[in-house]
Amino acid sequence: MSQTLLALLLLASPDTAVVDCGAAAHKAEIAQTMLSVRRTVPVEATVGEFPTKEGTHECVRVTFSLTPWGTMYRLRFVETSGNAPFELAARRAIDRYEFEGSVPGIFETKTLVLNGIDNKKPAD
């Protein structure tokens, strides 16, 4: 009974609805990484069995390193909003990003947050 009550309180809490995957806390790192980005790719929309009118805000924070040629390596999903289909779509998107490489930059860890709306009912 107490576990059910706790689950209901957590679901109703306004703080759990707002997830930024550390975007605010890692703002400077993300801004520094954006200087290396040549091309971004949006995360594909994913729609499940029971889409809603508004959908849900989802995010993924990734860290990685770049070779001198701009190829990613050591890609890690550090923080996510917990939606597996969105994580897969984010992985497909980040794989298509293009980056500027630099020789001194190979020792730096880059950070990006990919955001999107998941499970939103199509307009038609």
A tleap script that builds the chain and sets N, CA, C and O, in Angstrom:
source leaprc.protein.ff14SB
mol = sequence {
  NMET SER GLN THR LEU LEU ALA LEU LEU LEU
  LEU ALA SER PRO ASP THR ALA VAL VAL ASP
  CYS GLY ALA ALA ALA HIE LYS ALA GLU ILE
  ALA GLN THR MET LEU SER VAL ARG ARG THR
  VAL PRO VAL GLU ALA THR VAL GLY GLU PHE
  PRO THR LYS GLU GLY THR HIE GLU CYS VAL
  ARG VAL THR PHE SER LEU THR PRO TRP GLY
  THR MET TYR ARG LEU ARG PHE VAL GLU THR
  SER GLY ASN ALA PRO PHE GLU LEU ALA ALA
  ARG ARG ALA ILE ASP ARG TYR GLU PHE GLU
  GLY SER VAL PRO GLY ILE PHE GLU THR LYS
  THR LEU VAL LEU ASN GLY ILE ASP ASN LYS
  LYS PRO ALA CASP
}
set mol.1.N position { 0.831 -1.191 0.000 }
set mol.1.CA position { 0.000 0.000 0.000 }
set mol.1.C position { 0.873 1.251 0.000 }
set mol.1.O position { 0.634 2.178 -0.773 }
set mol.2.N position { 1.889 1.276 0.872 }
set mol.2.CA position { 2.752 2.464 0.943 }
set mol.2.C position { 3.567 2.637 -0.334 }
set mol.2.O position { 3.870 3.766 -0.720 }
set mol.3.N position { 3.928 1.536 -0.999 }
set mol.3.CA position { 4.657 1.641 -2.256 }
set mol.3.C position { 3.786 2.235 -3.351 }
set mol.3.O position { 4.266 3.012 -4.176 }
set mol.4.N position { 2.514 1.876 -3.365 }
set mol.4.CA position { 1.589 2.424 -4.348 }
set mol.4.C position { 1.397 3.912 -4.128 }
set mol.4.O position { 1.374 4.689 -5.082 }
set mol.5.N position { 1.259 4.310 -2.866 }
set mol.5.CA position { 1.107 5.724 -2.531 }
set mol.5.C position { 2.348 6.508 -2.931 }
set mol.5.O position { 2.237 7.607 -3.475 }
set mol.6.N position { 3.518 5.960 -2.669 }
set mol.6.CA position { 4.762 6.617 -3.043 }
set mol.6.C position { 4.864 6.770 -4.563 }
set mol.6.O position { 5.275 7.821 -5.055 }
set mol.7.N position { 4.493 5.733 -5.299 }
set mol.7.CA position { 4.533 5.797 -6.764 }
set mol.7.C position { 3.585 6.869 -7.288 }
set mol.7.O position { 3.937 7.609 -8.206 }
set mol.8.N position { 2.389 6.960 -6.718 }
set mol.8.CA position { 1.437 7.985 -7.142 }
set mol.8.C position { 1.954 9.381 -6.843 }
set mol.8.O position { 1.773 10.293 -7.650 }
set mol.9.N position { 2.597 9.562 -5.689 }
set mol.9.CA position { 3.152 10.871 -5.346 }
set mol.9.C position { 4.274 11.260 -6.299 }
set mol.9.O position { 4.371 12.416 -6.714 }
set mol.10.N position { 5.113 10.305 -6.643 }
set mol.10.CA position { 6.205 10.597 -7.575 }
set mol.10.C position { 5.689 10.927 -8.965 }
set mol.10.O position { 6.215 11.824 -9.623 }
set mol.11.N position { 4.665 10.215 -9.419 }
set mol.11.CA position { 4.101 10.484 -10.738 }
set mol.11.C position { 3.397 11.826 -10.779 }
set mol.11.O position { 3.391 12.487 -11.818 }
set mol.12.N position { 2.809 12.239 -9.678 }
set mol.12.CA position { 2.074 13.501 -9.640 }
set mol.12.C position { 2.979 14.693 -9.375 }
set mol.12.O position { 2.558 15.838 -9.544 }
set mol.13.N position { 4.215 14.441 -8.961 }
set mol.13.CA position { 5.134 15.519 -8.621 }
set mol.13.C position { 5.511 16.317 -9.861 }
set mol.13.O position { 5.886 15.726 -10.873 }
set mol.14.N position { 5.420 17.656 -9.811 }
set mol.14.CA position { 5.777 18.449 -10.983 }
set mol.14.C position { 7.263 18.386 -11.315 }
set mol.14.O position { 7.640 18.634 -12.461 }
set mol.15.N position { 8.115 18.064 -10.350 }
set mol.15.CA position { 9.557 18.023 -10.596 }
set mol.15.C position { 9.946 16.864 -11.506 }
set mol.15.O position { 10.916 16.969 -12.257 }
set mol.16.N position { 9.202 15.758 -11.451 }
set mol.16.CA position { 9.555 14.613 -12.284 }
set mol.16.C position { 9.183 14.842 -13.745 }
set mol.16.O position { 9.721 14.175 -14.629 }
set mol.17.N position { 8.277 15.771 -14.010 }
set mol.17.CA position { 7.863 16.028 -15.386 }
set mol.17.C position { 8.892 16.849 -16.154 }
set mol.17.O position { 8.925 16.811 -17.384 }
set mol.18.N position { 9.733 17.589 -15.435 }
set mol.18.CA position { 10.718 18.448 -16.072 }
set mol.18.C position { 12.087 17.770 -15.968 }
set mol.18.O position { 12.688 17.713 -14.895 }
set mol.19.N position { 12.555 17.266 -17.090 }
set mol.19.CA position { 13.843 16.583 -17.137 }
set mol.19.C position { 14.680 17.272 -18.201 }
set mol.19.O position { 14.236 17.431 -19.338 }
set mol.20.N position { 15.895 17.683 -17.833 }
set mol.20.CA position { 16.748 18.317 -18.833 }
set mol.20.C position { 18.025 17.530 -19.089 }
set mol.20.O position { 18.879 17.977 -19.854 }
set mol.21.N position { 18.170 16.371 -18.464 }
set mol.21.CA position { 19.328 15.487 -18.661 }
set mol.21.C position { 20.655 16.200 -18.378 }
set mol.21.O position { 21.677 15.875 -18.983 }
set mol.22.N position { 20.638 17.150 -17.480 }
set mol.22.CA position { 21.865 17.836 -17.099 }
set mol.22.C position { 22.247 18.986 -18.009 }
set mol.22.O position { 23.378 19.466 -17.945 }
set mol.23.N position { 21.332 19.442 -18.856 }
set mol.23.CA position { 21.646 20.529 -19.790 }
set mol.23.C position { 22.018 21.806 -19.046 }
set mol.23.O position { 22.951 22.503 -19.445 }
set mol.24.N position { 21.309 22.119 -17.984 }
set mol.24.CA position { 21.600 23.334 -17.226 }
set mol.24.C position { 22.930 23.214 -16.489 }
set mol.24.O position { 23.713 24.163 -16.450 }
set mol.25.N position { 23.175 22.064 -15.916 }
set mol.25.CA position { 24.402 21.861 -15.140 }
set mol.25.C position { 25.647 21.803 -16.024 }
set mol.25.O position { 26.739 22.142 -15.569 }
set mol.26.N position { 25.501 21.383 -17.269 }
set mol.26.CA position { 26.640 21.214 -18.177 }
set mol.26.C position { 26.605 22.217 -19.324 }
set mol.26.O position { 27.104 21.944 -20.416 }
set mol.27.N position { 26.016 23.369 -19.069 }
set mol.27.CA position { 25.824 24.395 -20.094 }
set mol.27.C position { 27.140 24.817 -20.758 }
set mol.27.O position { 27.199 24.945 -21.981 }
set mol.28.N position { 28.182 25.032 -19.970 }
set mol.28.CA position { 29.471 25.479 -20.515 }
set mol.28.C position { 30.113 24.397 -21.386 }
set mol.28.O position { 30.668 24.703 -22.442 }
set mol.29.N position { 30.043 23.139 -20.953 }
set mol.29.CA position { 30.617 22.039 -21.727 }
set mol.29.C position { 29.887 21.875 -23.067 }
set mol.29.O position { 30.505 21.629 -24.103 }
set mol.30.N position { 28.563 22.016 -23.019 }
set mol.30.CA position { 27.767 21.884 -24.241 }
set mol.30.C position { 28.085 23.018 -25.208 }
set mol.30.O position { 28.211 22.796 -26.413 }
set mol.31.N position { 28.216 24.227 -24.682 }
set mol.31.CA position { 28.560 25.375 -25.531 }
set mol.31.C position { 29.933 25.178 -26.171 }
set mol.31.O position { 30.116 25.503 -27.344 }
set mol.32.N position { 30.888 24.656 -25.426 }
set mol.32.CA position { 32.225 24.392 -25.962 }
set mol.32.C position { 32.167 23.319 -27.042 }
set mol.32.O position { 32.842 23.431 -28.065 }
set mol.33.N position { 31.371 22.287 -26.823 }
set mol.33.CA position { 31.224 21.222 -27.816 }
set mol.33.C position { 30.576 21.746 -29.094 }
set mol.33.O position { 30.959 21.337 -30.190 }
set mol.34.N position { 29.604 22.641 -28.968 }
set mol.34.CA position { 28.904 23.173 -30.136 }
set mol.34.C position { 29.851 23.910 -31.084 }
set mol.34.O position { 29.548 24.051 -32.269 }
set mol.35.N position { 30.993 24.381 -30.579 }
set mol.35.CA position { 31.983 25.014 -31.444 }
set mol.35.C position { 32.596 24.014 -32.424 }
set mol.35.O position { 33.105 24.410 -33.473 }
set mol.36.N position { 32.551 22.726 -32.093 }
set mol.36.CA position { 33.112 21.676 -32.951 }
set mol.36.C position { 32.094 21.088 -33.911 }
set mol.36.O position { 32.457 20.324 -34.805 }
set mol.37.N position { 30.820 21.434 -33.739 }
set mol.37.CA position { 29.765 20.821 -34.548 }
set mol.37.C position { 29.653 21.516 -35.903 }
set mol.37.O position { 29.472 22.731 -35.978 }
set mol.38.N position { 29.764 20.728 -36.970 }
set mol.38.CA position { 29.579 21.241 -38.331 }
set mol.38.C position { 28.131 21.087 -38.778 }
set mol.38.O position { 27.567 21.983 -39.406 }
set mol.39.N position { 27.533 19.935 -38.448 }
set mol.39.CA position { 26.173 19.644 -38.895 }
set mol.39.C position { 25.439 18.875 -37.815 }
set mol.39.O position { 25.962 17.904 -37.267 }
set mol.40.N position { 24.219 19.313 -37.508 }
set mol.40.CA position { 23.367 18.599 -36.560 }
set mol.40.C position { 22.265 17.875 -37.321 }
set mol.40.O position { 21.946 18.216 -38.460 }
set mol.41.N position { 21.704 16.891 -36.682 }
set mol.41.CA position { 20.607 16.122 -37.250 }
set mol.41.C position { 19.541 16.006 -36.161 }
set mol.41.O position { 19.857 15.604 -35.041 }
set mol.42.N position { 18.288 16.347 -36.463 }
set mol.42.CA position { 17.256 16.226 -35.433 }
set mol.42.C position { 16.963 14.769 -35.096 }
set mol.42.O position { 17.143 13.878 -35.927 }
set mol.43.N position { 16.514 14.544 -33.880 }
set mol.43.CA position { 16.122 13.206 -33.459 }
set mol.43.C position { 14.783 12.887 -34.115 }
set mol.43.O position { 13.844 13.680 -34.041 }
set mol.44.N position { 14.701 11.727 -34.757 }
set mol.44.CA position { 13.463 11.304 -35.420 }
set mol.44.C position { 12.340 11.172 -34.397 }
set mol.44.O position { 12.561 10.736 -33.267 }
set mol.45.N position { 11.151 11.548 -34.803 }
set mol.45.CA position { 9.986 11.375 -33.934 }
set mol.45.C position { 9.667 9.894 -33.807 }
set mol.45.O position { 9.700 9.157 -34.792 }
set mol.46.N position { 9.361 9.466 -32.599 }
set mol.46.CA position { 8.955 8.089 -32.371 }
set mol.46.C position { 7.539 8.111 -31.806 }
set mol.46.O position { 7.213 8.933 -30.948 }
set mol.47.N position { 6.715 7.213 -32.288 }
set mol.47.CA position { 5.326 7.152 -31.838 }
set mol.47.C position { 5.035 5.723 -31.406 }
set mol.47.O position { 5.244 4.776 -32.165 }
set mol.48.N position { 4.552 5.581 -30.179 }
set mol.48.CA position { 4.237 4.263 -29.645 }
set mol.48.C position { 2.792 3.872 -29.904 }
set mol.48.O position { 2.130 4.426 -30.781 }
set mol.49.N position { 2.311 2.904 -29.124 }
set mol.49.CA position { 0.963 2.394 -29.320 }
set mol.49.C position { -0.118 3.371 -28.901 }
set mol.49.O position { -1.182 3.405 -29.519 }
set mol.50.N position { 0.121 4.162 -27.874 }
set mol.50.CA position { -0.889 5.069 -27.346 }
set mol.50.C position { -0.359 6.506 -27.326 }
set mol.50.O position { -0.046 7.037 -26.260 }
set mol.51.N position { -0.259 7.131 -28.492 }
set mol.51.CA position { 0.266 8.501 -28.526 }
set mol.51.C position { -0.701 9.484 -27.869 }
set mol.51.O position { -1.910 9.261 -27.818 }
set mol.52.N position { -0.135 10.566 -27.375 }
set mol.52.CA position { -0.932 11.616 -26.757 }
set mol.52.C position { -0.863 12.879 -27.604 }
set mol.52.O position { -0.022 13.000 -28.495 }
set mol.53.N position { -1.751 13.806 -27.317 }
set mol.53.CA position { -1.810 15.049 -28.089 }
set mol.53.C position { -0.526 15.859 -27.931 }
set mol.53.O position { -0.031 16.426 -28.905 }
set mol.54.N position { 0.019 15.918 -26.714 }
set mol.54.CA position { 1.217 16.709 -26.454 }
set mol.54.C position { 2.514 15.914 -26.590 }
set mol.54.O position { 3.566 16.488 -26.870 }
set mol.55.N position { 2.444 14.588 -26.393 }
set mol.55.CA position { 3.651 13.785 -26.363 }
set mol.55.C position { 4.400 14.002 -25.054 }
set mol.55.O position { 3.882 14.649 -24.143 }
set mol.56.N position { 5.591 13.476 -24.954 }
set mol.56.CA position { 6.403 13.670 -23.754 }
set mol.56.C position { 7.775 14.206 -24.144 }
set mol.56.O position { 8.348 13.812 -25.159 }
set mol.57.N position { 8.284 15.106 -23.323 }
set mol.57.CA position { 9.623 15.651 -23.557 }
set mol.57.C position { 10.638 14.597 -23.145 }
set mol.57.O position { 10.582 14.073 -22.032 }
set mol.58.N position { 11.549 14.293 -24.026 }
set mol.58.CA position { 12.604 13.305 -23.764 }
set mol.58.C position { 13.954 13.939 -24.059 }
set mol.58.O position { 14.057 14.875 -24.852 }
set mol.59.N position { 14.990 13.413 -23.409 }
set mol.59.CA position { 16.333 13.930 -23.643 }
set mol.59.C position { 17.375 12.856 -23.365 }
set mol.59.O position { 17.116 11.865 -22.682 }
set mol.60.N position { 18.548 13.084 -23.911 }
set mol.60.CA position { 19.696 12.202 -23.720 }
set mol.60.C position { 20.935 13.078 -23.634 }
set mol.60.O position { 21.145 13.940 -24.488 }
set mol.61.N position { 21.760 12.867 -22.611 }
set mol.61.CA position { 23.059 13.557 -22.529 }
set mol.61.C position { 24.132 12.554 -22.893 }
set mol.61.O position { 24.223 11.481 -22.295 }
set mol.62.N position { 24.946 12.908 -23.880 }
set mol.62.CA position { 26.006 12.036 -24.345 }
set mol.62.C position { 27.360 12.700 -24.122 }
set mol.62.O position { 27.488 13.923 -24.176 }
set mol.63.N position { 28.353 11.877 -23.873 }
set mol.63.CA position { 29.738 12.350 -23.831 }
set mol.63.C position { 30.527 11.516 -24.828 }
set mol.63.O position { 30.208 10.353 -25.075 }
set mol.64.N position { 31.560 12.124 -25.399 }
set mol.64.CA position { 32.363 11.438 -26.402 }
set mol.64.C position { 33.661 12.198 -26.586 }
set mol.64.O position { 33.843 13.290 -26.047 }
set mol.65.N position { 34.550 11.610 -27.348 }
set mol.65.CA position { 35.789 12.261 -27.754 }
set mol.65.C position { 35.814 12.311 -29.276 }
set mol.65.O position { 35.071 11.592 -29.944 }
set mol.66.N position { 36.674 13.165 -29.812 }
set mol.66.CA position { 36.800 13.302 -31.258 }
set mol.66.C position { 38.226 13.027 -31.696 }
set mol.66.O position { 39.180 13.411 -31.018 }
set mol.67.N position { 38.366 12.363 -32.830 }
set mol.67.CA position { 39.681 12.165 -33.433 }
set mol.67.C position { 40.097 13.483 -34.093 }
set mol.67.O position { 39.274 14.391 -34.211 }
set mol.68.N position { 41.346 13.604 -34.521 }
set mol.68.CA position { 41.756 14.815 -35.241 }
set mol.68.C position { 40.971 15.048 -36.528 }
set mol.68.O position { 40.979 16.158 -37.059 }
set mol.69.N position { 40.290 14.013 -37.040 }
set mol.69.CA position { 39.509 14.122 -38.274 }
set mol.69.C position { 38.024 14.373 -38.004 }
set mol.69.O position { 37.238 14.483 -38.945 }
set mol.70.N position { 37.634 14.464 -36.736 }
set mol.70.CA position { 36.249 14.757 -36.395 }
set mol.70.C position { 35.352 13.545 -36.232 }
set mol.70.O position { 34.129 13.683 -36.216 }
set mol.71.N position { 35.936 12.354 -36.109 }
set mol.71.CA position { 35.165 11.138 -35.900 }
set mol.71.C position { 34.980 10.898 -34.399 }
set mol.71.O position { 35.930 10.999 -33.623 }
set mol.72.N position { 33.744 10.579 -34.003 }
set mol.72.CA position { 33.471 10.317 -32.588 }
set mol.72.C position { 34.035 8.968 -32.163 }
set mol.72.O position { 34.059 8.015 -32.942 }
set mol.73.N position { 34.486 8.905 -30.922 }
set mol.73.CA position { 34.812 7.637 -30.285 }
set mol.73.C position { 34.538 7.772 -28.794 }
set mol.73.O position { 34.414 8.887 -28.287 }
set mol.74.N position { 34.445 6.676 -28.103 }
set mol.74.CA position { 34.075 6.606 -26.677 }
set mol.74.C position { 32.729 7.278 -26.407 }
set mol.74.O position { 32.586 7.995 -25.416 }
set mol.75.N position { 31.755 7.057 -27.266 }
set mol.75.CA position { 30.419 7.617 -27.074 }
set mol.75.C position { 29.741 6.913 -25.900 }
set mol.75.O position { 29.697 5.684 -25.841 }
set mol.76.N position { 29.218 7.703 -24.976 }
set mol.76.CA position { 28.515 7.156 -23.805 }
set mol.76.C position { 27.231 7.943 -23.572 }
set mol.76.O position { 27.213 9.168 -23.694 }
set mol.77.N position { 26.170 7.238 -23.241 }
set mol.77.CA position { 24.929 7.868 -22.808 }
set mol.77.C position { 25.037 8.020 -21.299 }
set mol.77.O position { 24.930 7.042 -20.559 }
set mol.78.N position { 25.248 9.247 -20.849 }
set mol.78.CA position { 25.501 9.506 -19.435 }
set mol.78.C position { 24.197 9.645 -18.656 }
set mol.78.O position { 24.081 9.154 -17.533 }
set mol.79.N position { 23.233 10.310 -19.251 }
set mol.79.CA position { 21.960 10.534 -18.569 }
set mol.79.C position { 20.852 10.543 -19.618 }
set mol.79.O position { 21.007 11.126 -20.691 }
set mol.80.N position { 19.739 9.894 -19.301 }
set mol.80.CA position { 18.607 9.875 -20.223 }
set mol.80.C position { 17.323 10.066 -19.440 }
set mol.80.O position { 17.296 9.950 -18.215 }
set mol.81.N position { 16.267 10.359 -20.168 }
set mol.81.CA position { 14.959 10.470 -19.542 }
set mol.81.C position { 14.313 9.097 -19.381 }
set mol.81.O position { 13.223 8.988 -18.819 }
set mol.82.N position { 14.975 8.050 -19.869 }
set mol.82.CA position { 14.531 6.686 -19.621 }
set mol.82.C position { 13.616 6.085 -20.674 }
set mol.82.O position { 12.941 5.093 -20.398 }
set mol.83.N position { 13.572 6.651 -21.862 }
set mol.83.CA position { 12.702 6.153 -22.920 }
set mol.83.C position { 13.569 5.457 -23.964 }
set mol.83.O position { 14.288 6.114 -24.717 }
set mol.84.N position { 13.500 4.125 -24.009 }
set mol.84.CA position { 14.372 3.348 -24.898 }
set mol.84.C position { 14.196 3.676 -26.381 }
set mol.84.O position { 15.205 3.836 -27.067 }
set mol.85.N position { 12.967 3.787 -26.923 }
set mol.85.CA position { 12.843 4.138 -28.344 }
set mol.85.C position { 13.462 5.506 -28.659 }
set mol.85.O position { 14.072 5.679 -29.713 }
set mol.86.N position { 13.307 6.476 -27.750 }
set mol.86.CA position { 13.910 7.791 -27.976 }
set mol.86.C position { 15.429 7.686 -27.928 }
set mol.86.O position { 16.116 8.345 -28.709 }
set mol.87.N position { 15.960 6.872 -27.031 }
set mol.87.CA position { 17.412 6.695 -26.953 }
set mol.87.C position { 17.969 6.129 -28.254 }
set mol.87.O position { 19.025 6.559 -28.718 }
set mol.88.N position { 17.266 5.171 -28.840 }
set mol.88.CA position { 17.707 4.611 -30.129 }
set mol.88.C position { 17.657 5.666 -31.229 }
set mol.88.O position { 18.567 5.749 -32.055 }
set mol.89.N position { 16.600 6.468 -31.241 }
set mol.89.CA position { 16.495 7.538 -32.239 }
set mol.89.C position { 17.594 8.574 -32.024 }
set mol.89.O position { 18.142 9.099 -32.993 }
set mol.90.N position { 17.920 8.874 -30.776 }
set mol.90.CA position { 19.002 9.818 -30.475 }
set mol.90.C position { 20.343 9.253 -30.936 }
set mol.90.O position { 21.185 9.994 -31.442 }
set mol.91.N position { 20.543 7.962 -30.766 }
set mol.91.CA position { 21.791 7.326 -31.211 }
set mol.91.C position { 21.935 7.434 -32.733 }
set mol.91.O position { 23.015 7.727 -33.245 }
set mol.92.N position { 20.829 7.194 -33.446 }
set mol.92.CA position { 20.875 7.317 -34.911 }
set mol.92.C position { 21.189 8.754 -35.321 }
set mol.92.O position { 21.920 8.983 -36.285 }
set mol.93.N position { 20.634 9.726 -34.585 }
set mol.93.CA position { 20.875 11.138 -34.913 }
set mol.93.C position { 22.323 11.528 -34.638 }
set mol.93.O position { 22.965 12.139 -35.491 }
set mol.94.N position { 22.848 11.185 -33.462 }
set mol.94.CA position { 24.222 11.605 -33.106 }
set mol.94.C position { 25.240 10.939 -34.026 }
set mol.94.O position { 26.300 11.510 -34.282 }
set mol.95.N position { 24.938 9.748 -34.523 }
set mol.95.CA position { 25.840 9.081 -35.466 }
set mol.95.C position { 25.947 9.838 -36.790 }
set mol.95.O position { 26.927 9.674 -37.517 }
set mol.96.N position { 24.951 10.663 -37.107 }
set mol.96.CA position { 24.954 11.415 -38.361 }
set mol.96.C position { 25.458 12.851 -38.186 }
set mol.96.O position { 25.543 13.591 -39.166 }
set mol.97.N position { 25.795 13.258 -36.954 }
set mol.97.CA position { 26.386 14.580 -36.734 }
set mol.97.C position { 27.749 14.629 -37.427 }
set mol.97.O position { 28.396 13.600 -37.620 }
set mol.98.N position { 28.170 15.833 -37.796 }
set mol.98.CA position { 29.517 16.032 -38.340 }
set mol.98.C position { 30.250 17.009 -37.441 }
set mol.98.O position { 29.682 18.010 -37.004 }
set mol.99.N position { 31.521 16.714 -37.165 }
set mol.99.CA position { 32.319 17.511 -36.238 }
set mol.99.C position { 33.627 17.957 -36.871 }
set mol.99.O position { 34.154 17.310 -37.775 }
set mol.100.N position { 34.135 19.072 -36.378 }
set mol.100.CA position { 35.491 19.539 -36.693 }
set mol.100.C position { 36.434 18.813 -35.742 }
set mol.100.O position { 36.179 18.765 -34.538 }
set mol.101.N position { 37.475 18.269 -36.245 }
set mol.101.CA position { 38.465 17.644 -35.388 }
set mol.101.C position { 39.634 18.571 -35.148 }
set mol.101.O position { 39.828 19.545 -35.875 }
set mol.102.N position { 40.408 18.267 -34.130 }
set mol.102.CA position { 41.644 19.011 -33.873 }
set mol.102.C position { 42.586 18.107 -33.101 }
set mol.102.O position { 42.149 17.279 -32.301 }
set mol.103.N position { 43.861 18.265 -33.340 }
set mol.103.CA position { 44.848 17.417 -32.669 }
set mol.103.C position { 44.838 17.650 -31.155 }
set mol.103.O position { 44.793 16.670 -30.411 }
set mol.104.N position { 44.876 18.895 -30.658 }
set mol.104.CA position { 44.840 19.058 -29.195 }
set mol.104.C position { 43.499 18.638 -28.588 }
set mol.104.O position { 43.433 18.329 -27.398 }
set mol.105.N position { 42.432 18.624 -29.389 }
set mol.105.CA position { 41.111 18.300 -28.880 }
set mol.105.C position { 40.878 16.829 -28.599 }
set mol.105.O position { 39.846 16.469 -28.033 }
set mol.106.N position { 41.829 15.953 -28.986 }
set mol.106.CA position { 41.600 14.521 -28.774 }
set mol.106.C position { 41.604 14.151 -27.298 }
set mol.106.O position { 41.149 13.065 -26.936 }
set mol.107.N position { 42.098 15.013 -26.456 }
set mol.107.CA position { 42.138 14.720 -25.029 }
set mol.107.C position { 40.946 15.307 -24.277 }
set mol.107.O position { 40.836 15.141 -23.062 }
set mol.108.N position { 40.059 15.990 -24.989 }
set mol.108.CA position { 38.890 16.613 -24.368 }
set mol.108.C position { 37.670 15.711 -24.472 }
set mol.108.O position { 37.479 15.017 -25.471 }
set mol.109.N position { 36.854 15.729 -23.438 }
set mol.109.CA position { 35.573 15.031 -23.471 }
set mol.109.C position { 34.512 16.034 -23.881 }
set mol.109.O position { 34.379 17.095 -23.270 }
set mol.110.N position { 33.765 15.700 -24.906 }
set mol.110.CA position { 32.701 16.560 -25.424 }
set mol.110.C position { 31.367 16.142 -24.809 }
set mol.110.O position { 31.181 14.977 -24.459 }
set mol.111.N position { 30.447 17.084 -24.680 }
set mol.111.CA position { 29.135 16.817 -24.094 }
set mol.111.C position { 28.051 17.475 -24.933 }
set mol.111.O position { 28.165 18.645 -25.298 }
set mol.112.N position { 26.999 16.723 -25.238 }
set mol.112.CA position { 25.825 17.265 -25.927 }
set mol.112.C position { 24.558 16.704 -25.279 }
set mol.112.O position { 24.564 15.607 -24.722 }
set mol.113.N position { 23.483 17.470 -25.361 }
set mol.113.CA position { 22.164 16.999 -24.945 }
set mol.113.C position { 21.249 17.052 -26.158 }
set mol.113.O position { 21.098 18.098 -26.787 }
set mol.114.N position { 20.647 15.928 -26.477 }
set mol.114.CA position { 19.686 15.849 -27.576 }
set mol.114.C position { 18.295 15.801 -26.975 }
set mol.114.O position { 18.021 14.982 -26.098 }
set mol.115.N position { 17.412 16.680 -27.445 }
set mol.115.CA position { 16.049 16.781 -26.935 }
set mol.115.C position { 15.053 16.457 -28.026 }
set mol.115.O position { 15.363 16.534 -29.214 }
set mol.116.N position { 13.860 16.094 -27.610 }
set mol.116.CA position { 12.794 15.859 -28.568 }
set mol.116.C position { 11.487 15.537 -27.875 }
set mol.116.O position { 11.431 15.381 -26.655 }
set mol.117.N position { 10.451 15.443 -28.666 }
set mol.117.CA position { 9.135 15.063 -28.169 }
set mol.117.C position { 8.855 13.645 -28.659 }
set mol.117.O position { 8.970 13.353 -29.849 }
set mol.118.N position { 8.492 12.782 -27.740 }
set mol.118.CA position { 8.234 11.390 -28.069 }
set mol.118.C position { 6.756 11.091 -27.906 }
set mol.118.O position { 6.078 11.682 -27.066 }
set mol.119.N position { 6.269 10.173 -28.714 }
set mol.119.CA position { 4.913 9.661 -28.599 }
set mol.119.C position { 3.831 10.715 -28.774 }
set mol.119.O position { 2.794 10.678 -28.112 }
set mol.120.N position { 4.089 11.645 -29.670 }
set mol.120.CA position { 3.105 12.697 -29.971 }
set mol.120.C position { 2.220 12.212 -31.123 }
set mol.120.O position { 2.707 11.702 -32.132 }
set mol.121.N position { 0.922 12.384 -30.945 }
set mol.121.CA position { -0.038 11.959 -31.957 }
set mol.121.C position { 0.162 12.777 -33.232 }
set mol.121.O position { 0.212 14.005 -33.161 }
set mol.122.N position { 0.278 12.128 -34.402 }
set mol.122.CA position { 0.422 12.858 -35.655 }
set mol.122.C position { -0.767 13.789 -35.905 }
set mol.122.O position { -1.860 13.555 -35.390 }
set mol.123.N position { -0.553 14.827 -36.683 }
set mol.123.CA position { -1.579 15.845 -36.923 }
set mol.123.C position { -2.796 15.299 -37.662 }
set mol.123.O position { -3.907 15.784 -37.450 }
set mol.124.N position { -2.611 14.300 -38.525 }
set mol.124.CA position { -3.759 13.824 -39.302 }
set mol.124.C position { -4.595 12.817 -38.603 }
set mol.124.O position { -5.587 12.345 -39.159 }
savepdb mol mol.pdb
quit
